[in-house]
Amino acid sequence: MNKTFGKGVFFAAASYFMWGIFPLYWRLLVAVNSLHLLGFRIIFSLLLVSVILFARKNFSWLVFFKDRKKALHLALAAIAISFNWGLYIWAINSGHLLETSLGYYINPLISIVLGLCFFREKLKPLQYVAFAITITAVTIQTVLTGSLPWISLGLAFSFAFYGLLKKTISLSALESLGVETLIAAPLGLLVLFAPGMAKIFPEWHGIGYMAELPLRTLLLLLLSGVVTTLPLYMFAKGAKMLPLSTLGFIQFISPTLNFFEGIFLFGESFSLYNFIIFGCIWTAVILYVISLKVAPKQKKNL
């Protein structure tokens, strides 16, 4: 049991650590248009996962469309994760890493509310308080800045909905990612090659400029599939070996690393209102973690 738990902690911590430091990788690709990065991330992830699954002689994931309900959920998951990936890359390379950190602190709190709405899961008193504090923090930021923190909320809600949909899909992590990237592949090709994209996204332009990029940048771009697939695979292995309370604590490694990177490596400003907002969110996170820790004891008393 202890050995399994130790392996679970290793895999989960490794996945969140990688997600935490990968902004450094995406920042090295700042010369590449964010939409193009999204396109390459989808296509290269599909190629990598396909090779792995074919090497294992696993072809069953290719007939996902036979189950209409599963196909619909996978399609929605593909849309959610593609939006999340695109917004995340754009935010990092546009100087908004602190907002991505805030989004992934908020994410588990959104997830528990979605669980309440869609699966009728029961929230514990501390989780209600944590969510109320989160709403307060978002309201404060909206009032102080004059606009909703749409980057943080976009990342939090898209990943929370992605997690919600994944709970309804009975596929392994690699099979699910293979189907999701297969469904998203037309979008990937569209943002890479369709001239009409300029009408939707003014910042879009053709990929001809990439011929002038340094070889190092192009080689780093080839790793985008590995950067996407490896932490997801390790997370899936770790999640199966750990209780929710442990996983709930470990998941905050990623936004914490993003927070420190944003301030100390990328030089993003941290004003008084940032301190107030993050203070509220950190309080909510602590209450959330405590609620997970006390849950098993409550069950034993019933």
N, C-alpha and C positions, 0 to 999 in steps of 0.2 A: 504493500500500500504506500509506504513512504517513498519507495523507489519510483513508483508511478507518479506520485505527487511531485517529486523532485523533477522528473522529466517534464511534467506538465508546466511547472513554473518556468523551466528553462525555455521551452518552446514558446510559451505565451510572452514571457519577458523579451525574448529575442525578437519576436514579431513586432511588438510595440516599440522596442528600441529602434528597430529598422525604420518603422514608420516615423519615429521621432527624428531620426537623423537624415532621412531622405530629402527634406527640403534643401539640404546642402547639395545633393545631387541635382535636383531640378534647377537650382540657382545657377549651376554650371552650364545649363542649357538655355540661359536667358536670351541668347541670340536667336533662338528658334521661336517662331510665333507660337503662342499658347494653344491656339486651335490645332496647329500642326502637331504639337506635342501630344495633344489628346488623340489625334488620329493615329500617330505612330504607336502610342501606348496601347491602343485597342488592337491594332493590326499585329504588332510584335508579340503581344500577350497571347493572342489567338494562335499565332504560329508556334510559339513555345509550348503552350498547353496541348495543342494538337499533336505535336511531335511526341510529347511524353505519353499521352493517352494512346496514340497509335503504336508506340513502342511496347506498351503494355497489352496490345491487342484489344483495347477497349473502344468499341465502336457504338455502343448502345446509346451514348449521349447524343448521337447524330439524329436519332429518331424521336427527339423530345416532342416534336409537333403532334405525335399521335395522341397524346393526352392534352386536350385543348385547355383544360384548367391549368395544368402545369406549364404549358407553353405560354399562356397569358401571364402567369406569375413571373416566369423567366424573362419575358419581354419587358414587363414593368421593372423588374430588377435591373435589366440591362440599361433601361432609360435612367433609372435612379443613380446607378453607379457611374454611368458615363457623365451625367451632369455633375456628380460629386468630383470625379477625377478632373474634369475640365475646369470647374470653379476653383478647385484646390491648386492646380498648377498656375492658373492665372493669378490667384491671390498671392502665392509665394513670389512669383516673378514680377509682381506689381507693388511689392512692399507692404503686404498686408498679412504677414505671418502671425502677428499677435491676434488678429481676428480669426485666423484658422485655429489657433490654440484655444481661443474662447469657444469656438464652435464645437470642438471635440471635447471640451469640458462639459458643455451643455448636452451633447449627444446622448449619454446614458440616461439623463433625466428626461429627455424627450422619449426615449425608448420605453421607459417604465409607464409613461402616460399612454403611449400607443398600445402597450400590452393591456392596459386597463380598458381602452376603447374597443380593441379588436378581439382580444382573447379573454376579456373579463377577469384579468388577473387582479388580485387584491393588492392595493398599495398600503404600506405600513405608515403610521402617523409621521414618522421622520421623513418618509419619502414625499408626503404631501407638503410638509414644511419646506423640504429642499426644492420642490418644484415651485412653490410660492415665492421663495427667495430668488429663484432663477427668473421668474416673470418680473419681479421687482427690479432685478439687475438690467434686464432688457428694456424695461420702461424708463429707468434712469438714463441709460445710454441714449434712448430715443429722444428724451427731453433735452439732455445736455448737448447732443450733437445735431438735433433737428431732423434726424432720419433713423429709420430702423437699421440695426446691424445686419444688413441683408446677407453679407458674406458668411458671418457666423451662423445665422439661422439657416441659410441655404445649405451649408455643409452639415449642420446638425440634423435637419429634417431629412435631407436626401439619404444620409447614411443610416438614420433611424428607420426610414421606410425600407431601405435596402435590407436591413437586418430583419425587419418584420416579414418581408416577402421570403427571405431565406428560410425562415422557420416553417414555411409551408411547402418547401421544395425538398423532396427526398433524393438528393443527389450528393455525391461527395464534393468537396471543395473544388477539386480540379475539374470534375465533370460540369459542375455548375458554372465555373468561370469559363470553361470552354464554350458552353452554350451561350452564356451572356455576351462574350466577345464575338461569337459568331453572329448573334442577332445585331450587335452594335457595329459589326464590320462595315455595312453600307454607310453608316454615319461617319466612321473613320475614313473611308475612301472619299466621302463627300467633302469633308473639311480639308482634305489634302488636295483634291484635284478639281472640284467643281467651281468654275469661274463665277457662277451665280451667287456664291457665298458672300461676295463683296456687297451685294444688295442687302444682306441680312446683318453681316458683321463688317462695318466700314474698315476695321483694322486688318481684315483678311487680305492676303495677296498670294500670288502663286509661289510655288516652292523652288522656283529657279534660283533664288538667292542662296539656297543651301549649297550650291556648287562652289560658292566662295567661302564657305565656312571652313575653319581649321579641321584637319583630319581628326584631331582629338575630340572635337565636338560631335562629329559624325559617329565615331566609335562609341562615345558615351550614349548617344541616342539609341544605338543598337541594344543597350542594356535595359532599356525601358520595360521590356517584357519580363526580364528577371526581377527588376525592382518591383514590379506589380505582383508577380506570381509567388515569389519566395516567401515574403512575410505572410501572405494569405494562407499558404500551405502550412507554415509553422503555427500560425494562429489556430487553424482548424485542428491540428494535432493536439495542441495544448488545451484547447477548450474542452476536448473530450475527456481529459484527464483531471480537470480541476473543478471544484465547486464554484458556484456563481460568486460567492463572497470573495474568493481569492482572485478570480478573473476580474471582478468589478474593481478591485484595488489596483491590479496590474495595469489595467487599460489607461490609467492616468499618466503612465510613463511618457506616452507620445506627446500629449499636449503640453506637459511640463517641459520636455526638451524643446518643443517648438517655442514656448514662451521665452526661455533663456536664449535661444538662438536669435529670436527676433530682436531682443534688447541688446545682447552683447556681441553678436556676430554681424547682424544686418543693420544695427543702429536705428531701429524703429523707436519713435518717441513713446514715452510712457508717462502720460499726464496724470493730473490728480483724478480726473474722472475715470481713467483707466484703472487707477488704484482702487477706486470705490467699486467699480464694476467687477473687477477680478476678485476683490475682497468678498463681495456677495457670492460670486460663483464658487470660490474656494470653500466658503462656509457651507454652501449647498452640497458640494462634493464630499466634504467631511461627514455631513449628516447622511448622505447617500451611502457612503462606505460603512458607517456605523450601523445603518439599517440592515445592510447585508450581513454584518457580523452577528447581529442579535437574532436574526431570523431563525436559525436552527434551534436556539434555546427556547424560542416561543413555541415551536412545533413540538418540542419534547414535553412541554408543560400541558399540552392539549390532551 
